[in-house]
Amino acid sequence: MKKLFTLAAAGTLAAASLSAQAQITLDGKVDASEISTTYASGKYQLVSAYNGTHSVADHGLKALYIGTDATKLYIAVVGSFEQATTYPGIVAYFNLPGKTGVPAGTKLAGGNAGDSPLKQRPTMDFEVDYGIRLNVSPTGTANGYLSYVDYSTGNPATGSATDTYQGSVDKAGAKTTAMATSGPFLNWQTAYISSASLAGNTNNSAAEFQFDLANLGLTGSTPNLDLFVAYVNDGGIFTSDTFPPIASQATALAADQDFGAINGKQMLTYRLGSGVLATKAATAVAGLNVYPNPVQSASTVTYQVAERASNVNIVLTDLMGRTVRTIENGLKPVGTQTAAINTALLAAGTYLVRVQVGESVSTSKVSVQ
């Protein structure tokens, strides 16, 4: 009986251990064990990767991950944000269920805190209910400064919107709980690990955010969250780096940028419980096919360029969003196009082929044997 009890107890502990491993740990980085290629509760999915030119050399955005479990929403923004003497940061704008918000195509009033990038007044092409920011300082250990702006009932009738300070977060991955005592950001937690450069960020150091689904109003019956993320310079001026990325954007954007003037929809949509993420920028790439798949040494990407000649960017990434190879980057004529993928020197495993034709983007998994 003693042996049976021991085995049963060991089995219970093993199951508990596996369950614990399935959960995202808020520690300022995204580990490979936290990532899934398909939706799984308690796992991150790579939803966007920035592969374009960075207007701030070797700084900016690298990858965006989103995940959920039964009660929490997790968002991880991987990149390198700190600069030598200024206070850059990241901002995110949300559209949540059940709010009236600021309608698409309407300039935001901006926040009333002069030291926050949320003071900027962009025009978004989707409804905005809230904005959050994380500014990072060039020195010190209390490195990040958090706040949010509430647009859930629209722009204020006069003046700027209240920019509510939520505390500071260090650069070593310790969790900070926001100061909110009610509302959607009650129990908001942040963890951040700094990285000196994009090239040096090889372990997916990130700004990680954890939110309560119930407080955000995300349920099975109202499952969609719309999201836009950007890297901003000191003062809040938008750099080239956004999620979703803007095709061929190589220079900094404007302070009060009108995103409605840019081709395509500048937002991502996350569907609770299924992990369906999509940029509404455009339809998927027509005729996309990767064959053979699985692949041993070489494969071919086939796709369509419809209507007019378009810039084509094809990259092969690992599951952490790191570019393994740039396969194609240039103007292609109308018609069926092909591109070769040489995988002979790659380690066995699963990779992602990201194909962008003009504003249309599709991603396909490739298994290398």
Secondary structure by P-SEA (a helix, b strand, c coil): caaaaaaaaaaaaaaaaaaaaaccccccccccccccccccccccccccccccccccccccccbbbbbccccbbbbbbbccccccccccbbbbbbbbcccccccccccccccccccccccbbbbbccccccccbbbbbcccccccccccccccccccccccccccccccccccbbbbbccccccccccbbbbbbbbcccccccccccbbbbbcccccccccccccccbbbbbbccccccccccccccccccccccccccccccccccbbbbbccccccccccccccccccccccccccbbbbbbbbcccbbbbbbbbbccccccccccccccccccbbbbbbbcccccbbbbbbbbbcccbbbbbbbbcc
